[in-house]
Amino acid sequence: MPADEPSTSTTLLNSIKQGNETGWLEFCSLYGPLVYSWARRAGLQNADAADVAQEVFLSVKSGIEAYRRDRPGDKLRAWLWTITRNCVRKYCNSQQSAGQATGGTDAQLFMESLTDILDSEEMPDEQATNTRLAKRALEMIRVEFNERTWQAFWRMCVAGHSAAEIGKDLDLSQAAVRQAKYRVLHRLREVLEEM
């Protein structure tokens, strides 16, 4: 895996800005688990977190045209985090307004922890976020490669085996092992293009 932080490909962003359904599905598949995990981390139950994630993606879809990367360091994940925080706040406010909030010490502690999470400008554990996105991207592209190509990539990049060892085990030349690694990493970079 490249050590640099992954970011969303410009091609994918342009695709969803143009209303490309395949691009939108790829975007949701990549970022859906992350947005859901942020909502869960804010203390929402499974179903509530799923509802909030849907609201986040509705907001993204309606606001993607306005999203810009004008300054160095602008990140789509930061924009998603902001939208997620706002959607969680909105959800919690709607629950309180509907009279569904419960009282007591547990409720007070929950609201205090929620406030701490939602008041933070920083995304929760950015390194874990990057790892989660890279893992999700690998899961998404896994089906695009045959088993030997994937095994050669995985054993070389993740397990740290040598090209000679992998080639012997998979009946591939060392050059073919390196080519397999290159092909998978190239595709991964397309999904998580470095800006």
Residue pairs with C-beta under 8 A, 6 or more apart in sequence:
1 134
1 157
1 158
1 188
2 185
2 189
2 194
4 194
5 130
5 194
6 130
6 133
6 134
6 137
6 192
6 194
7 75
7 76
7 77
7 192
7 193
7 194
7 195
8 27
8 30
8 76
8 77
8 192
8 193
9 190
9 191
9 192
9 193
10 193
10 195
11 190
11 193
12 23
12 26
12 27
12 191
12 193
13 64
13 67
13 76
15 22
15 23
15 24
15 26
16 23
16 24
16 27
16 61
16 64
17 64
17 65
24 61
26 140
26 191
28 57
29 136
29 140
30 133
30 136
30 137
30 140
30 191
31 80
31 133
32 53
32 57
33 132
33 136
34 77
34 80
34 129
34 132
34 133
34 136
35 52
35 53
35 56
35 57
35 80
35 84
36 49
36 50
36 53
37 132
38 81
38 84
38 88
38 123
38 124
39 48
39 49
39 50
39 52
39 53
39 56
39 84
39 87
39 88
40 46
40 49
41 117
41 124
42 49
42 85
42 88
42 114
42 117
42 118
43 110
43 113
43 114
43 117
44 52
44 88
44 91
48 91
51 91
52 84
52 87
52 88
52 91
55 87
55 90
55 91
56 80
56 83
56 84
56 87
59 83
59 86
59 87
60 80
60 83
63 83
67 76
67 79
68 74
69 76
69 195
77 123
77 126
77 129
77 133
78 123
81 123
81 124
85 117
85 118
88 114
88 118
89 118
92 114
95 101
101 107
117 124
123 129
133 192
134 188
134 192
137 188
137 191
137 192
138 188
140 191
141 184
141 187
141 188
141 191
142 150
144 187
145 153
145 180
145 183
145 184
145 187
148 170
148 172
148 180
149 180
149 183
149 184
150 180
150 184
151 166
151 170
152 166
152 170
152 172
152 176
152 177
152 180
152 181
153 180
153 181
153 183
153 184
153 185
155 161
155 165
155 166
155 169
156 162
156 163
156 166
156 177
156 178
156 180
156 181
157 181
157 184
157 185
163 174
163 177
163 178
164 174
166 172
166 177
167 173
167 174
167 176
167 177
170 177
172 180
